[in-house]
Amino acid sequence: MTFDKRKVVYQIYPKSFKDTTGKGTGDLRGVIEKLPYLADLGVDMVWLNPFYPSPQRDNGYDVSDYTAINSDFGTMADFEEMIATGKRHNIDFMLDMVFNHCSTDHEWFQKALAGDPYYQDFFIIRDQPTDWRSKFGGSAWSPFGDTGRYYLHLFDETQADLNWRNPNVRAKIFKIVNFWRDKGVKGFRFDVINLIGKDELLADCPVDDGKPAYTDKPIVHDYLRMMNEASFGQDDDFMTVGEMSSTTIENCLLYSAEDRHELSMTFNFHHLKVDYKDGQKWSLIPFDFETLKDLFHTWGEKMSKANGWSALFWNNHDQPRALNRFIDIKNFRNEGATMLAASIHLSRGTPYIYMGEEIGMLDPDFDSMDDYVDVESINAYQIMMEQGKTAEEAFAIIKAKSRDNSRTPMQWDDSANAGFTTGTSWLKVSKSYPDINVKKEKTGKIYPFYKELIRLRKTMPLIAEGSYKAAYKDSQQVYAFERQLDGERLLVVNNFYAQEVTLELEPVYQNGQVLLSNYESDGLGKTITLKPYQTLAILTKG
């Protein structure tokens, strides 16, 4: 099973993309309506966040029925029309599969609670809890009804972890995957899939909140091979990506190696933790460029040499907008947005665009905690207050790090609610929408630049398939790399700062062709001076 490395994926958070009913939440018909827009951009596949029935304790990642459509998003008929309309626009769909856990509202958990031993073995239930901590704060264990026992939930207490050691659980999961394959789905994104292999004997693990006890265990690879063989591995050109929590290069090489028949590629998040103080998300520090650069180079070179494959991204539904994190947006939003885009779209791996990224959307600049709905953010605010932070300090951190930063409605135009809904939006629209919206940006700087990056990947095997080699590793403000394939070489240099920087150019590139830049090119010579947040790609032979 192979997949097309020229493809580019666009991520839609359906709740915030386009509302066609006026109820204030996005829906599948909104996706259908905007498929011509996505076709114009040039993307090949749309990844949709969960739209299944759910109590919405964790914005749909608490699934109560894996093979149905939440009525808030539409009907199965809408879904089938979306798939068919997508095909006419040469766009396929990737669905989010949440198989580490399910909602406690799910039929399986409810039957387990009612005393059915068959379904009790679908979950991880023990007489005594371990010291593991939930990723949302507090213990990772909660009382299992009134039995005196406890069930494991690595996330919210309403998200009960599934017992993958039970073959009946695996059979049910593989059946779900095949249900959506039969509907015409051509890709899957597997949520925190490297956490499914908990040890058979669960023990206390005081290190890092217990993560070593359940992360990247060898048995995960066995489970993925089983799922591959039983489902998507039977299809040509099927694309799968695993979201890997706190993972390693060594494991991602295994997950993505073609001859191992596990997954097409992996997401890792190390590069989006470079503004975490002492590894803690809820903190405020400038991003560490040296760490960011080293991570990109280490992953890029090792994945390239061993033929692994990465999913490349700056933004998603769980992250604040990258522009706010890495760029002087007041003075250089256009330049920063295009530089960030080139730094991954010209690299080795499959690029993912998160909705609104292609028009340079920003964090919403909310006024108070009342504007936030994300459970993780609300919990974190309370914890920070209990730890002694002032309301102002805690709120400043939430503003910078909340998942709601990326979940604000898509900004289509400068009409009320940014053209997202005629009703009351489920989450406030970002304050920037009168100036930053699709209608305006389609003829601006950022959107056309994304279109060109996508076109280059489709037309140049060097970009889609070439090797990765670090360049200018000693530079304190430039992230640069070389791509090579069949005698062609591409040098990509990215200035991550608002100050100019001069680089000496290798002779082989001095007579090269400027393939792409986000500034008017000054030509090439023995040296080049990069302007603030400039990206420059130079193509040559040899």
N, C-alpha and C positions, 0 to 999 in steps of 0.2 A: 504494500500500500504506500503510495507516494502522494504528496500534495504539491500544489503549484506554488513555488516560492516567489512568484511575481505578484501574488495576491496581497491586497491591503484590506484590513478589517475595520469596520466602523462600529463603535459601540453605542447602543441606544439604551438609555434608562427610560423604559416606556412610560412610566408615571409622569415624566417631565418633558416628553418630546413634543407631542401635539395632541390636544384635546379637541375632538370633533363633536362633542355633545353639550358642552357648556357646564359639565359637572365639576370641572376644576382639576381633573386628573387625565393624563394622557391615555391613549388607547391604541389598539391595533389598527383601527381605521385611520388614525393619525399617521401611523407608519406608512400605510398604503398611500395616503395622500402625498407624502413627502418622498416617495421612491424616485420620482423624476429628479428631484434635487440631489439625491445620493448618486444617481446614475450620472448626473452632470459632474459631480465631484470626481467620479471614477472608481469608487470603491467596489470591491468584488463580493464582499460578504458583510452581513450585519449581525453582530452579536447583540442579542436582546437579554437584558436582565430578567429575572423571574417574573412571569405573569400568571403563575398558577394560583389556585385558591390558597389563601393564607390569612391568618389573623393579623398579619402586618406588624408583628412586634419588631421584626428586623427587616422592614421594607421588602418583604417577599422572600427573604432567605430562610424563612420558617414556613416550609411547604406543607400544606395539609392534604393535597391531592396532586400527584405528579403527572397525571394524564388528563387534566382538565384545564379550562381557561377561567381565570377569575373574572366574574361578570363585570367588574370595574373596567376591565380591559377589552371586553367584547365577548365573542362567541367562537366556537370551533370553526364555524363557517367563515368568520372574519379571518381567522388564522390561515385557513386553507386558501382563501382569496389572496392573502398577503404573500404566501409562498408562490402561488401561480403568477401574481403580478410581478413579484421580484424576478422570476425567471425571464419574463418578457423584457426586463431591464438588465438582464445578465447579473442579477444580484441574488446570492444564496443567503441562507440564514443559519446562524449558529445559536443554539439554545444553551442557557445556563442550567447545568445539572447540579443540584445541591444534595450530594449523597453522603456527606460526612454525618449529617443529622437531618431530622425532620421535625416538624412542629409537633408539640404535645397534643395538638388538636387532631393530628393524623389518626386515621382509623387504626393503624397498627398500634400506636401508643395507647389509644383509648381501650382497645381490646386487651392490651397488656395490663392496664390499670384495673380492668374488670376481672382480672385473675386468670386469663388464658395463658397457660405456660408456653404454648407455641409462640405467641407474640411477645411474651416477656423475654424470650431469647433473641428477639430482634434488637434488643437494647443492652446497654452495659450497666447491669444492676448488681450492686454489691452490699454486703452487710455493713461494711465499714468504709467511709470515704477515705481517699488519699488526701495529701496536702496540695494537690494540683489547684491552680487558680484559673478561673474563667478569663478568657480574653476580654470580656466585658466588665471585669471586676468581680471580686468576691470568690467564693468557693466554686469549683467546677462540678460540685455535687449538690443535688437537692433531694429532699425526701420523696420516695416513690409511694405516693398515696399515704395510706395509714398503715403500711406494712412494716414500718420500722427499718426498711432498707433504703438505699439511695441509688439514683440514676445519674449517669455522667452527662454533663453538657459543657463542652468546651467554650460555648458561646452563651447566649441568653438561656435562662432557666426553662424557657419554652421551646428550646431547640435541643431535643434529646439525641445524643450520639447513637448512630446505628452500629450494630455488631456485625462487622464484615466477616468475622470468623465463622458466622453461621451461613452455610451454603444456601439456606432458604432465603436469606436476605439478599445474597448475591443474585440469585435467580430472579427475584422480584425486580432488582435494580436493572439487570440486563434486559428484562422484558420492557421496562419503561424506556430504556434507550432505543430499543427496536420499535416501540410504538411511534416515537417521533421520527425515526428513520423512515418508517412507512408513510409518514405524512409529507416526506420530501425534504426534510432537514438535512443539510450537508455539513454541519459542523457542531461540535459540542465544546463548551467551556466547563470544566469540572471544578467546582468551588472547593477550596482548601482540600484538595484530593490527597495530598501527602500526609494527612492526619488520620486516614482511615485504618491504619495498621497498628492499633494499640497492642501492647504486649498482652499475652494471655493472662499472665499474673501481674496485676496492677499493684504497684508499690509506691510508697512515698518518694518524692523526687524534689528536694528543696531547691535544686538548681533551676534558675530561670523559670519560675512558676510551674515547673513540671514538664516543660516543652520537650526535653530529651526523652521522656518516657513515651511520647506518642508521635514524634515528628520524623518523617523520612525513614521509617522502619523498613527493613528489607522485604517484608511480606507485602508492602504496598506494590512493589514491582510485580509480584505474582498476581495480585488482584487486577492490576491494570492489564496484564497480558490476558488474563481470563476474560475480562470485559471486551478487550479488543477482538479476541477470537470469536466471542459470542455475538458480536454486533458490528460496529463500524469498520472493523478490520476487513470485512467482506466487501467493502465498497472501494472503488478507485477514487482517487483525488478527494478523499474525505479529510477534513481538517479538525484536529482536536488540540486543545490547549489545557494544560493543568495549572490551576492557581496553586502555587507552592509557598506555603507559609514557612518562613525561617529556614529555607532550604540551602543546599550546597551545590557547587558546580558539579561535583562528582555524581551526585544523584540526578541532577538535571541532564547530564550526559547520558545516563542510563534511561531516564524517562523518555528522551527524545531521539535516541539512536534508532535509525530505520530498521536495523536488523533485529531489534529486540521486540518490536511490535507492541509498544505501549502507547505512546502519544506522539503527535506531530511536533509539539513544542511546549515550552513551559514559561510561565510568568514567574519572575522573582521580584522582590520589593526592596532589596538592599539599597538601591540607588535613591529610593524615596524615604530613606531614614537618615539621610545625611544632614538633616536639620533637627534631629532628635538629640537632646542633651542626655548623655550617658545612656543612650538607647531608649529613652522614654519619649513617647509620642507627645504627651501633654506638657510641652516645654517650648520656650521661645529662644532660639539661637539662630544666627546666620548659617546658611548652608556651608558645608565643608567641601570646597571645590577639590582639594587634593584627594579626599576619600572618594568623591563622586567619580573623578577621572580614573583613579586606580581601579575602582569597581568595574567601570565600563571596559577598561583595557584588560583586566584579568579575565572577566567573563568572555569578552569578545575574542581574545586570543585562544583561550582554552577550549571554548565551544567550537571555534573554527578549526583548530588543529585536530580535535577528536571527532569532528563532524556532528556535533550536537546542534540543536536549533533553539533559538530564543524568540519569545514574543517581546517586541520592543514597544515601550509606551512611556508617556509622561503623566497621563491623566487616566483616571477611571472614577467610578461611582463611590469609591471609598477614600479618595484622596482630594485634598484641596487643589485648586487650579495651579498648575506648574508655573504659570506666568507670575502669580503672586509670590511663589516660593523662590524663584531663581532670577527674576528679571526686575530691573528698574522700570516698572510699568508706567510711571508718571511721564517719563521722558522717552522710553524706547519700547513701547508695547509691540509695534509692528516688527521692529528689528528682532526683538527678543523672541516673539512667537515664531517667526520664520527660521531663526537660528536653531531653536529647540527642535523644530520639525525636521530640519535637514540633518541634525545630529543623530537622529534615529532612522529616518527614512532612507538615508544613504548608507546606513550601516548594514551589518549582516544579521538577518533575522526578519521576522514578519512584523511590519508596523501596524499598530492599533491606534486609531483616532477616536477619541472620546467626544461625543456630541458637543458642539460648541467650540471645541478646540480649534477647528478649521476657520473660525471667525474671530479667534482671540478672546473668548469669554473669560471673565474674571470672577474672583470670589464676590459674593453679593454685598458685602459691607453692611450686614444686619446691625440693628440698633440695640437689641436686647436679647436675653435668653428666651423671651417669649416668641421670638421669630424662629427658633430651632425646634425641629420635631425628632431628630435622630436620637435613638435611645442611647447610643454610645456617648454622644455629646452631653446629653442631659445627666447621665450617670457620672461622667468625668467631671462635670462642673460641680456636682455635689461632693465628690471625693476631694476635689481641690479645695473647696471651701472648708471641708472637715479637716484638711491638712493644714489649715491656717492661712491660705491665700485670701487676699481681699477680693471682693466681688469684681472690682475692676481688673485685677490681675488674672483671675480665673476667666473672665469674659474675653480678655485680650487673647488668651491662649485658645479658647474655643473658636474665636473669629479666625484665627490662623490655621487651625488644624481640623475643624469639624468636617465630617463627611457631607453635611448638607451644603458645603461650599460648591460641590460639583453637582448637586442634585437639583439646583434651582432650574426653573423652566428654560427650555431652549428659546433663544431670542431671535424670533423670525423677522420682526419689523418694529417700528417705533410706536405702534398703536398700543392701546391698553393691554396690560399683561404681556407685552412683547409679542402679541399675536398668538400666544400659546393657548389661551382659553377666552371664551366670552363670559365665563362665570368667575367664581372666586377660586384662585389657584390654591392647591393643597399646600404649597410652600411659596413663600414670597418670591417674586421675580427680583433678580439682581438690579441694583440701582443703575447699572451701566447701560441698560437696554436701549435708551433713546439714541445713544451714540454707537453702540456695538450690537449689530443685528445682521441677519443674513441679507436682507434687502440692500443694506448699505455696503456690507463687506464683499459682496460678490464682485464688485468693481473696485475693491480696495486692494491692499497689499497682501493680506494673509491668505485668503481663500484661493486666489489664482496661483499663489506659490505652492499650496498643498496640491492643487491640480497638476502642476508641473512635476512635483516630486512623484506623484502616483504614475504619471505618464512615463517618467524616466525609468521607474522600476519595471514597468511592463515592457519597455522597448530595449532595455540594456541588460543583457545577461550578467554583465560585470556587477551591477547593483544587486540583482536578484540572487546571484549564486557565488559571487567572488569571495575570496578569503578576507580575513580581517587581521590587520597588523597595526599596533600602536605607533603613533608618530608624535614627535615633540613632547615626549613624556616629561621632560624637565620644566616645561612652561608652567608658570604659575597662574595663567589665566586662559590658556587655550587647550581645548580638548580636540585632538586631531587623530585621524586614522587613515590607513591606506587600504584600498581594496584591490585585489589582483585576480585576473582571470584571462587565460588564453593570450598572454602578451599585452594585455591592456592594464593600465594602472590608474587608479583614481585616488587623489589626495583630498581629504575633506578636513578643513580647519574651521573651528568654531570658537569664537571669542565669547567667553562667558561673563564679560564685564563691560562696564560703561566707559572704560578707558581704552584708548588705542594701544596696539601692541605690534611690534615689528618682528618678523621672522625671516631667517635666511632660508632661501628656497634651494632645494637640491637641483643640480644642473638638469636632471632628467625632466623636471617640471617647469624649468624657466622658459621653455619654448612650447609648453603645453597649451591646451585649450581650456578657457574658463567655461566649464559646463553649467555652473549655476552660482549665483551670488544674490544676496539680498540688498546689495548696494550696486550702483553703477560701477563697472569694473575699471580700475586704473591701469590695467595691463599687468604683465608679469615681467619680473626681472630677477636679479640676484636676491633681492629682498622683497617682501610684501608687507604692507602696513594694514592691519585689520582695524576697521572702524568699530565703534561700540556695538557689541552683539552681532558682529558680522559673521556670516558663514560664507565659505568660499570652497568650491569643488573644482579641482583641476584634473583634466583628463589627458593622459599621454600614452604612448606606446613604449615598450621596452622594459 
